[in-house]
Amino acid sequence: MTYEMRMKDIREESLAEGEAKGSYSPQEIVELSGLSIDDIEKLKHDMHIEKQE
C-alpha cells in the first residue's frame, strides 16, 4: 500500500468515525486531517454515493 493510499484510508476512517459520533465539525476535521473544506465535502459526497450503491 502506498503512503498516499494509506493516508486516504486514515482520512476516510477519521471522517467516518466523526460522522458516526456526530461530534466533529467540518472545521475540526480540517484541523485534525489537514484536508481542505473542499476535500472534506468531496469525501463526504463520495461516501454518500457509495452508501447508496
C-alpha positions as CSV (number, residue, x, y, z in Angstrom):
1,M,0.0,0.0,0.0
2,T,1.4,3.4,-0.9
3,Y,1.7,6.2,1.5
4,E,-0.9,8.2,-0.3
5,M,-3.4,5.3,-0.2
6,R,-2.8,4.8,3.5
7,M,-3.3,8.5,4.2
8,K,-6.5,8.5,2.2
9,D,-7.7,5.4,4.2
10,I,-6.9,7.2,7.5
11,R,-8.7,10.3,6.5
12,E,-11.8,8.4,5.4
13,E,-11.8,6.4,8.6
14,S,-11.5,9.6,10.6
15,L,-14.3,11.2,8.8
16,A,-16.5,8.1,9.1
17,E,-15.8,7.9,12.8
18,G,-16.6,11.6,13.3
19,E,-19.7,11.3,11.3
20,A,-20.8,8.2,13.3
21,K,-20.2,10.0,16.5
22,G,-21.7,13.2,15.2
23,S,-19.1,15.1,17.2
24,Y,-16.7,16.6,14.6
25,S,-17.5,19.8,12.8
26,P,-16.0,20.4,9.4
27,Q,-13.6,22.8,10.9
28,E,-12.4,20.2,13.4
29,I,-11.9,17.7,10.6
30,V,-9.8,20.3,8.7
31,E,-7.7,20.8,11.8
32,L,-7.3,17.1,12.5
33,S,-6.8,15.8,9.0
34,G,-5.0,18.7,7.2
35,L,-7.6,18.5,4.4
36,S,-9.3,21.5,2.9
37,I,-13.0,22.1,3.3
38,D,-13.4,21.3,-0.4
39,D,-11.6,17.9,0.1
40,I,-13.8,17.1,3.1
41,E,-17.0,17.9,1.1
42,K,-15.8,15.8,-1.8
43,L,-15.1,12.8,0.5
44,K,-18.5,13.3,2.2
45,H,-20.2,13.3,-1.2
46,D,-18.2,10.3,-2.4
47,M,-19.0,8.4,0.8
48,H,-22.7,9.2,0.5
49,I,-22.8,7.9,-3.1
50,E,-21.0,4.7,-2.1
51,K,-23.6,4.1,0.7
52,Q,-26.4,4.4,-1.9
53,E,-25.0,1.8,-4.2
